[in-house]
Amino acid sequence: MPDFEKKILEYVARPGYTPIREKALLKKVGGSKSTSSEFEQAMQSLQSRKEILVSDSGLIRPVKKEGWIAGIIKKINSGAGYLIPHHKPDDIAHDQRHAGDLYISERDMGDAQTGDEVYATVINRRRSGGQICGRVVEIIERASTTFVGTYFETQGEGYVHVDGKIFNSPIHVGDPGAKGVEPEDKVVIDILHFPSKSYLGQGVISKVLGPHGQPGVDLLSIVYEFGIPMDFPEEVLEAAREQASLFDETKLGNRRDLTNETIVTIDPADARDFDDAISLSQNERGHWVLGVHIADLAHFVKEGSVLDREARRRGTSVYLPGQVIPMLPEIISNGLASLQQDQVRFTKSAFIEFTSDGVPVHTEFVNSAIRVKKRFAYEQVLPIIQERDEEGDRIPRDVRELLKNMHHLAMMLRKRRFAAGALELHLSEVRLTFDDKHRVSGAVEREHDESHQIIEEFMLAANIAVAEGLNDRGLRFLRRVHPSPDYQRQVEFAEFVSALGYTLKKAQSRKDLQRLIEQVHGTAVEQAINYSMLRSLKQAEYTDEELGHYALAVEHYCHFTSPIRRYPDLTIHRMIDEILERPDKGKGQSPQGLRQLGHDLSLRERRAESAERELTKVKLLTWMVENKINTLKTMITGVESFGLFCRGVDVPVEGLLHISRLGKNDYFHQDPAKFSIVGERTGQEFRIGDFLEVEVEKIDLDRRELDFRMPRAEKSGKSKSKSDNGNSKQSGKKPTRASSKGKGAVKKKKNRPGKSQRSKKKKRK
């Protein structure tokens, strides 16, 4: 057996070594496909001992000098920032106050930017408060070299203000007029030299997007900023067309024919791609047999094909306000694979048998063909179940009976899931609405009633059943994990809860967290506590490691139910094919690169979420400017030494109320123990969860910043205290919403979200 550990270390330590990825390194050290498993084990062993470093993009590097720490930079507005280490050395791991992050001043930052992977060293200096400081010594890998900004000219030179808060100074782009650019145009630039404290950055314009404020330019700006692929290459479109020409619904092969079964879909009213359908029956033992039928994308997208490479490159469909960028061409995602009513479609079916009280006892996987008998929108379902619909006899009896049985089983499963310790946060979510010119017209609150919960419970049940089935077979697969939270973060959350008048006995007890969620439900502090709990938890991700899913309270979980829009689901479908073809010989996915694949797909998912969040912010701020929204009712969502972060109640956008804007007749300071800011003279207290009427002082669309001030009539320092706002443990009443300050304030329980805004619980768990 080759001594891969020695060979790897020798190769990456060679003078002039250029970082490469695992597949290339395997060949360089004399490995082959037959020895890839041993190579993977050697790589994991070296990584665990911190003898090599694998960057976010998969490049393998030698560990540098003693005392060098690798990690990701996160800058703050001042130009200083933090290094978030990949592995925390002992000397900073115990710095519990700051979770082991290394503070780096602006002068020690060099030209490192947020998201860059760097090496840093600890220096003999500490911040006030004792936090350990460091210095960047080498850039490992840039997060990006492409940025979007607004072009301007001064003194005969061209410059670009990069969007957001990445750079505090403009980037010099040379002579004016390159590529026909005009002042105030949005442009894409490539950075040649990154800016630092000592010098301006330099770049070159690679694309002109159009005039600032022109319709569609905000979308293009976000797409280019986050590097999201939009248009499909012609060879990918041709491959999709070829699949369409080959599809023959009459040739079922070995598929189980379910085309005569009563099967339904439940989706948003404006959905276009339907990837899941449901059947439900009872067997001779009185057990429920739930059929979860998922679009068989693996039939059309073969591993290693042009379509597969494109889907893997994208990783996920991207759901932006008013725009969906699909993972695969629409001829497949909205056509061949979509489970449309009255059309024969190929599916992968998981049949899960439950006892009469909802205990799963058996799961069967089959390749199948279905014909959806009835498509429902979410808002149609509950009236039928509760027999208050106006459809009359137009809904067949068997379909009505199916919906009622689905509701009965789903609510039973939901009750059992929470009894097992699952968590569900109550977070207010909204989606933007648009007029016929694709301009924001307002926002509506997303609803998550029992019709949504039916589908959510069945999708969760299927994902768990598939993961347990793969695990029971000893297969290695791409799991969806949610690691247990850090103890220190949970302790800090418990302190925050205590400051608001509540008690969390055991910080890491799911039962106690459940009890707290229910206790604050409907109170003025509900959103504040739920958001803080969310921030105290780790992010879910894809990996082959058996880390369990904390929020769902299960040991094994994967994504199976949405292959049209998520590449991880497609990998699971291929494993099911392997099991069905060779029940006794399935080996699971190759260990080589599986963990890296999970890491890459997690990054793609977070990129999509960040792009959605940023474009939503841009569109909301633009809407506020255009509609001259000058006052808002807000809730305090964060307290810092420099001021308050406030989120609009009717307009879901967050801004800063600087401490200097709280009142001229008082001196305000932060009280960290109470998570509040207090006036020394008046005793006025501003605390997380309080509601404040504020005025809009400034909106900066390029930096995506919103600044508030207290209303002019309250310059004396008067403000609503927590008792004025009902922000107390005893209030027990839901906060009333402010009257609309302009068209488009949040409306409750109206339009349902479109497919592009499908429930985040189903979308991201």
KADADA-V64089 format. One record per residue. RES is the residue in three letters. PSI is psi in whole degrees, 0 to 359 (NA if undefined). Layout:
# KADADA-V64089
RES_PSI ; RES_PSI
This chain:
# KADADA-V64089
MET_131 ; PRO_144 ; ASP_80 ; PHE_325 ; GLU_313 ; LYS_315 ; LYS_319 ; ILE_312 ; LEU_319 ; GLU_320 ; TYR_314 ; VAL_344 ; ALA_358 ; ARG_142 ; PRO_135 ; GLY_10 ; TYR_130 ; THR_123 ; PRO_135 ; ILE_172 ; ARG_173 ; GLU_315 ; LYS_318 ; ALA_322 ; LEU_324 ; LEU_316 ; LYS_321 ; LYS_329 ; VAL_16 ; GLY_18 ; GLY_174 ; SER_180 ; LYS_325 ; SER_338 ; THR_14 ; SER_329 ; SER_316 ; GLU_321 ; PHE_316 ; GLU_318 ; GLN_319 ; ALA_319 ; MET_315 ; GLN_322 ; SER_316 ; LEU_322 ; GLN_317 ; SER_328 ; ARG_3 ; LYS_36 ; GLU_345 ; ILE_164 ; LEU_131 ; VAL_117 ; SER_174 ; ASP_329 ; SER_5 ; GLY_6 ; LEU_136 ; ILE_129 ; ARG_153 ; PRO_150 ; VAL_135 ; LYS_202 ; LYS_160 ; GLU_130 ; GLY_352 ; TRP_137 ; ILE_128 ; ALA_142 ; GLY_189 ; ILE_136 ; ILE_138 ; LYS_108 ; LYS_157 ; ILE_175 ; ASN_330 ; SER_346 ; GLY_342 ; ALA_184 ; GLY_198 ; TYR_147 ; LEU_123 ; ILE_102 ; PRO_146 ; HIS_316 ; HIS_126 ; LYS_115 ; PRO_160 ; ASP_326 ; ASP_341 ; ILE_348 ; ALA_333 ; HIS_5 ; ASP_71 ; GLN_332 ; ARG_328 ; HIS_23 ; ALA_27 ; GLY_8 ; ASP_151 ; LEU_122 ; TYR_134 ; ILE_119 ; SER_167 ; GLU_320 ; ARG_340 ; ASP_3 ; MET_337 ; GLY_223 ; ASP_22 ; ALA_144 ; GLN_165 ; THR_131 ; GLY_344 ; ASP_144 ; GLU_126 ; VAL_167 ; TYR_140 ; ALA_163 ; THR_153 ; VAL_136 ; ILE_162 ; ASN_64 ; ARG_142 ; ARG_151 ; ARG_163 ; SER_130 ; GLY_349 ; GLY_4 ; GLN_139 ; ILE_141 ; CYS_158 ; GLY_178 ; ARG_134 ; VAL_130 ; VAL_341 ; GLU_140 ; ILE_123 ; ILE_309 ; GLU_133 ; ARG_141 ; ALA_323 ; SER_153 ; THR_2 ; THR_131 ; PHE_163 ; VAL_141 ; GLY_188 ; THR_129 ; TYR_142 ; PHE_167 ; GLU_146 ; THR_135 ; GLN_41 ; GLY_15 ; GLU_151 ; GLY_139 ; TYR_162 ; VAL_125 ; HIS_112 ; VAL_136 ; ASP_153 ; GLY_202 ; LYS_27 ; ILE_312 ; PHE_140 ; ASN_345 ; SER_157 ; PRO_162 ; ILE_128 ; HIS_129 ; VAL_19 ; GLY_209 ; ASP_145 ; PRO_155 ; GLY_7 ; ALA_135 ; LYS_25 ; GLY_19 ; VAL_144 ; GLU_152 ; PRO_141 ; GLU_4 ; ASP_146 ; LYS_133 ; VAL_159 ; VAL_132 ; ILE_152 ; ASP_128 ; ILE_129 ; LEU_317 ; HIS_123 ; PHE_146 ; PRO_155 ; SER_187 ; LYS_334 ; SER_336 ; TYR_156 ; LEU_154 ; GLY_159 ; GLN_143 ; GLY_182 ; VAL_139 ; ILE_125 ; SER_338 ; LYS_139 ; VAL_120 ; LEU_329 ; GLY_175 ; PRO_141 ; HIS_127 ; GLY_350 ; GLN_140 ; PRO_133 ; GLY_342 ; VAL_325 ; ASP_321 ; LEU_311 ; LEU_323 ; SER_315 ; ILE_319 ; VAL_314 ; TYR_324 ; GLU_319 ; PHE_2 ; GLY_40 ; ILE_123 ; PRO_134 ; MET_283 ; ASP_144 ; PHE_140 ; PRO_153 ; GLU_324 ; GLU_330 ; VAL_317 ; LEU_320 ; GLU_320 ; ALA_323 ; ALA_318 ; ARG_324 ; GLU_319 ; GLN_323 ; ALA_321 ; SER_334 ; LEU_341 ; PHE_128 ; ASP_107 ; GLU_346 ; THR_345 ; LYS_87 ; LEU_340 ; GLY_232 ; ASN_9 ; ARG_145 ; ARG_127 ; ASP_108 ; LEU_18 ; THR_344 ; ASN_3 ; GLU_157 ; THR_105 ; ILE_137 ; VAL_160 ; THR_148 ; ILE_116 ; ASP_172 ; PRO_154 ; ALA_327 ; ASP_19 ; ALA_151 ; ARG_331 ; ASP_121 ; PHE_112 ; ASP_355 ; ASP_143 ; ALA_160 ; ILE_139 ; SER_159 ; LEU_132 ; SER_176 ; GLN_138 ; ASN_185 ; GLU_341 ; ARG_0 ; GLY_9 ; HIS_151 ; TRP_139 ; VAL_103 ; LEU_126 ; GLY_116 ; VAL_112 ; HIS_118 ; ILE_138 ; ALA_128 ; ASP_77 ; LEU_332 ; ALA_337 ; HIS_328 ; PHE_333 ; VAL_95 ; LYS_144 ; GLU_131 ; GLY_354 ; SER_172 ; VAL_317 ; LEU_321 ; ASP_316 ; ARG_322 ; GLU_319 ; ALA_319 ; ARG_322 ; ARG_321 ; ARG_320 ; GLY_324 ; THR_155 ; SER_148 ; VAL_122 ; TYR_98 ; LEU_158 ; PRO_114 ; GLY_6 ; GLN_133 ; VAL_129 ; ILE_102 ; PRO_158 ; MET_332 ; LEU_156 ; PRO_148 ; GLU_337 ; ILE_334 ; ILE_307 ; SER_323 ; ASN_358 ; GLY_272 ; LEU_316 ; ALA_341 ; SER_133 ; LEU_75 ; GLN_149 ; GLN_137 ; ASP_11 ; GLN_138 ; VAL_126 ; ARG_147 ; PHE_137 ; THR_163 ; LYS_125 ; SER_134 ; ALA_116 ; PHE_115 ; ILE_122 ; GLU_127 ; PHE_145 ; THR_172 ; SER_339 ; ASP_17 ; GLY_19 ; VAL_123 ; PRO_134 ; VAL_343 ; HIS_146 ; THR_138 ; GLU_135 ; PHE_138 ; VAL_151 ; ASN_135 ; SER_172 ; ALA_132 ; ILE_164 ; ARG_109 ; VAL_126 ; LYS_325 ; LYS_131 ; ARG_131 ; PHE_145 ; ALA_153 ; TYR_317 ; GLU_349 ; GLN_340 ; VAL_309 ; LEU_318 ; PRO_324 ; ILE_315 ; ILE_319 ; GLN_6 ; GLU_44 ; ARG_20 ; ASP_167 ; GLU_16 ; GLU_338 ; GLY_225 ; ASP_4 ; ARG_341 ; ILE_115 ; PRO_151 ; ARG_320 ; ASP_328 ; VAL_318 ; ARG_316 ; GLU_321 ; LEU_313 ; LEU_319 ; LYS_319 ; ASN_321 ; MET_315 ; HIS_316 ; HIS_311 ; LEU_317 ; ALA_317 ; MET_327 ; MET_314 ; LEU_322 ; ARG_316 ; LYS_317 ; ARG_324 ; ARG_316 ; PHE_327 ; ALA_332 ; ALA_354 ; GLY_7 ; ALA_148 ; LEU_143 ; GLU_114 ; LEU_145 ; HIS_89 ; LEU_128 ; SER_126 ; GLU_144 ; VAL_163 ; ARG_151 ; LEU_149 ; THR_153 ; PHE_152 ; ASP_185 ; ASP_351 ; LYS_15 ; HIS_32 ; ARG_147 ; VAL_129 ; SER_351 ; GLY_205 ; ALA_149 ; VAL_149 ; GLU_133 ; ARG_141 ; GLU_144 ; HIS_71 ; ASP_191 ; GLU_336 ; SER_322 ; HIS_322 ; GLN_329 ; ILE_307 ; ILE_319 ; GLU_313 ; GLU_320 ; PHE_324 ; MET_318 ; LEU_316 ; ALA_319 ; ALA_316 ; ASN_319 ; ILE_315 ; ALA_318 ; VAL_315 ; ALA_317 ; GLU_323 ; GLY_318 ; LEU_319 ; ASN_319 ; ASP_333 ; ARG_2 ; GLY_24 ; LEU_148 ; ARG_126 ; PHE_170 ; LEU_107 ; ARG_156 ; ARG_111 ; VAL_155 ; HIS_94 ; PRO_155 ; SER_146 ; PRO_157 ; ASP_138 ; TYR_317 ; GLN_320 ; ARG_323 ; GLN_324 ; VAL_317 ; GLU_322 ; PHE_319 ; ALA_323 ; GLU_320 ; PHE_315 ; VAL_318 ; SER_322 ; ALA_336 ; LEU_5 ; GLY_15 ; TYR_162 ; THR_130 ; LEU_101 ; LYS_309 ; LYS_116 ; ALA_327 ; GLN_13 ; SER_119 ; ARG_325 ; LYS_317 ; ASP_324 ; LEU_318 ; GLN_313 ; ARG_321 ; LEU_317 ; ILE_316 ; GLU_325 ; GLN_323 ; VAL_357 ; HIS_125 ; GLY_357 ; THR_171 ; ALA_338 ; VAL_7 ; GLU_308 ; GLN_319 ; ALA_316 ; ILE_320 ; ASN_318 ; TYR_320 ; SER_323 ; MET_317 ; LEU_317 ; ARG_336 ; SER_345 ; LEU_158 ; LYS_165 ; GLN_145 ; ALA_152 ; GLU_174 ; TYR_133 ; THR_168 ; ASP_357 ; GLU_144 ; GLU_80 ; LEU_355 ; GLY_178 ; HIS_104 ; TYR_310 ; ALA_326 ; LEU_348 ; ALA_44 ; VAL_155 ; GLU_328 ; HIS_128 ; TYR_143 ; CYS_172 ; HIS_120 ; PHE_336 ; THR_357 ; SER_59 ; PRO_340 ; ILE_328 ; ARG_359 ; ARG_125 ; TYR_324 ; PRO_322 ; ASP_323 ; LEU_322 ; THR_325 ; ILE_321 ; HIS_321 ; ARG_327 ; MET_323 ; ILE_320 ; ASP_318 ; GLU_320 ; ILE_316 ; LEU_326 ; GLU_322 ; ARG_77 ; PRO_327 ; ASP_0 ; LYS_9 ; GLY_134 ; LYS_355 ; GLY_185 ; GLN_149 ; SER_135 ; PRO_333 ; GLN_116 ; GLY_356 ; LEU_317 ; ARG_322 ; GLN_323 ; LEU_315 ; GLY_318 ; HIS_314 ; ASP_316 ; LEU_328 ; SER_319 ; LEU_320 ; ARG_318 ; GLU_315 ; ARG_326 ; ARG_316 ; ALA_318 ; GLU_319 ; SER_319 ; ALA_317 ; GLU_315 ; ARG_316 ; GLU_319 ; LEU_323 ; THR_317 ; LYS_315 ; VAL_314 ; LYS_322 ; LEU_318 ; LEU_321 ; THR_317 ; TRP_320 ; MET_319 ; VAL_312 ; GLU_328 ; ASN_7 ; LYS_50 ; ILE_111 ; ASN_339 ; THR_148 ; LEU_149 ; LYS_128 ; THR_165 ; MET_138 ; ILE_120 ; THR_346 ; GLY_146 ; VAL_124 ; GLU_170 ; SER_335 ; PHE_355 ; GLY_196 ; LEU_137 ; PHE_127 ; CYS_136 ; ARG_132 ; GLY_142 ; VAL_313 ; ASP_332 ; VAL_108 ; PRO_66 ; VAL_145 ; GLU_141 ; GLY_176 ; LEU_129 ; LEU_99 ; HIS_149 ; ILE_332 ; SER_348 ; ARG_8 ; LEU_339 ; GLY_138 ; LYS_345 ; ASN_19 ; ASP_161 ; TYR_121 ; PHE_144 ; HIS_159 ; GLN_139 ; ASP_90 ; PRO_326 ; ALA_331 ; LYS_4 ; PHE_50 ; SER_169 ; ILE_132 ; VAL_139 ; GLY_129 ; GLU_324 ; ARG_313 ; THR_340 ; GLY_7 ; GLN_137 ; GLU_132 ; PHE_118 ; ARG_152 ; ILE_132 ; GLY_343 ; ASP_152 ; PHE_135 ; LEU_138 ; GLU_125 ; VAL_162 ; GLU_149 ; VAL_120 ; GLU_318 ; LYS_139 ; ILE_121 ; ASP_102 ; LEU_324 ; ASP_318 ; ARG_354 ; ARG_47 ; GLU_144 ; LEU_122 ; ASP_136 ; PHE_165 ; ARG_160 ; MET_148 ; PRO_145 ; ARG_327 ; ALA_348 ; GLU_25 ; LYS_341 ; SER_350 ; GLY_356 ; LYS_143 ; SER_164 ; LYS_127 ; SER_176 ; LYS_330 ; SER_326 ; ASP_325 ; ASN_359 ; GLY_21 ; ASN_73 ; SER_161 ; LYS_331 ; GLN_351 ; SER_310 ; GLY_11 ; LYS_145 ; LYS_141 ; PRO_138 ; THR_146 ; ARG_146 ; ALA_154 ; SER_154 ; SER_135 ; LYS_9 ; GLY_165 ; LYS_144 ; GLY_10 ; ALA_161 ; VAL_130 ; LYS_143 ; LYS_140 ; LYS_50 ; LYS_235 ; ASN_139 ; ARG_156 ; PRO_148 ; GLY_175 ; LYS_327 ; SER_344 ; GLN_34 ; ARG_149 ; SER_129 ; LYS_337 ; LYS_316 ; LYS_327 ; LYS_327 ; ARG_352 ; LYS_NA
